[in-house]
Amino acid sequence: MCGITGYTGRSVALPFIMQGLEKLEYRGYDSAGVTLVDKSDLFTCKVSGRLDNLKAKLDEEAHQQTCGIGHTRWATHGVPSQLNSHPHTNSSGTISLVHNGIIENYLSLKQELLNKGYVFQSETDTEIIVHLLDDVYYHETGDMLQALLKVVNRLKGSFALCIVSKEFPDQIYVAKKESPMILGKNETGTFCASDAPALLAYGDQILPLKDKEVAILSPDDIRVFNFKGEEMKQEWIAAPYNIQAAQKGGYDSFMLKEIHEQPRAIRETLRGRIINDEIEINELNELDLDWKKTERIYFVACGTAYHAGISAAKELEKLTDVPVYAIPASEFRYGDPYLNGRCLCIFISQSGETADTIAAIKLAKQKQASTVGVVNVLGSSLTRLSDVCLYTCAGPEISVASTKAYTTQIVLLSCLIIKIAEKINGYKPDIQLIIDFKELPELVEKVLKHESQVKELSGLFKDKKDAYFIGRQHDYPVALEGSLKLKEVSYVHADAYYAGELKHGPIALIEDGTIVIALATQEKVAAKTISNIQETLARGSKVILITTESIEVDGFEYVIRLKEISRCLMPVQIIVLLQLLAYYVAVIKGCDIDKPRNLAKSVTVE
Ligand code: F6R
């Protein structure tokens, strides 16, 4: 989604602003802009398209201002264009601001401002904020903090705001509600950004702004207030990862780098979770839940994290009698789910900032359900909202297409469901599962050795526009995730089906040369899946089969065999192959892998 950076201090602001926006490029955007502050004037420059277009328009040498803000926009209200891009400025050119999020009541506020004679340049919801601020500051308060407090209390929706003005040329005002905003400082000045990678080169301590807080950044000082105007205590934390970790490290893309980081990420996630062959999730003891009376368990998330949730739900329903559901957060929040103090809700998110997931946890809390967050980004909103938070230790995931976040989610959720079952009915896992957990990082290293074979298989997709993923039982959620990876980075249309469902309709799509990726790693149903594969072969499909070393299959041209391990961890091995496949198909198709079209990392709008 959109990116924000801001700097005020004794150094030149533009280099900070631009490097920060570059670090946030992975989030996806379609236009960019900056405002730099002079005592006498604001200088604003905005372009449609990539940051390179902005750089080409800016003479960096000429811009020695020491205070400024920058933005990359991902269009929500109004087409991607120069006019709609941020920063937005009031009519007299004295206040300029950038905004991430969505203002839900912008139409009524716009009408109010139109009635007062304000003129709008853009189609955005953001522009109303700068005019409203102009109105309150110049006609009511004459004090920017008071004006900003009045404005934020009138806005409905989500926002991270960053504001400069020639009225206070060395200050930046920021505000946050439901969209992330992180502050930092060093010996040269103070700064802010919508995500930590933009700050990492400048300091190792960060101050994530809490919901409903505003801050004033001056060259030597940061002050934080709540929306009532009360000054707040600042809770600085160590930056969640270092700058080297956020760079490509010799790989062609972040996606490939992150695929290869999975053994280490899994090792880190498991650190301290298996002690004396017992799984430890002591955080669960902090929940105020009568486990034996648990009525329902929900796994709630979006996209890839939701797919990890489906796998976890399928496993957990086998271990207890409690009804278990996996629900996309966007459906959960509007679906009137059955919720009360005897329900447990597990929210899964890499970023911890996904708007639907955040709204879903708020609903669960409102209904007194116990909440667990499974989150990758430290200090993110979900970590603060959940009753207890478990961290996947995947490190920074920069690639828009999620890879190591998924595998670490599967691993941590597998630990979690066993502990939940233990609390509900005393369940104890087989020692083989403990052995598999311990061996998993090495097993993933082995799976990565199939890379050249997968690269070769990607050649099958050269002239193809479609592919079908099939699998039964616990293979099915992995098929969903494999198909999501393929479509998001290579733009090949991909669908996932339960293998047994094929002949009830989708088989109509199979013709000579259609690619089918079949997952048959579940001993119990493998023979059935093989029969379904035969049905597609009979209609001319080309099948890539992923199965285990022990399952008997014969006569397939393209087969990859994986070690059979405990069912709940099998998705980890399978998906590594499917991630590599998606990656190499995208290479063949010449796609911009780290910046897939229309997609954004961390979807902070509904
Ligand atoms: C797909 C992908 C998305 C995210 C989804 C949720 O590769 O990255 O589907 O999984 O937007 O994001 P988080 O996990 O940050 O809540």
Residues whose N, C-alpha, C, O or C-beta is under 5 A from the ligand:
A	BS01	F6R	C302 G303 T304 A305 I348 S349 Q350 S351 G352 T354 V400 A401 S402 S602 V603
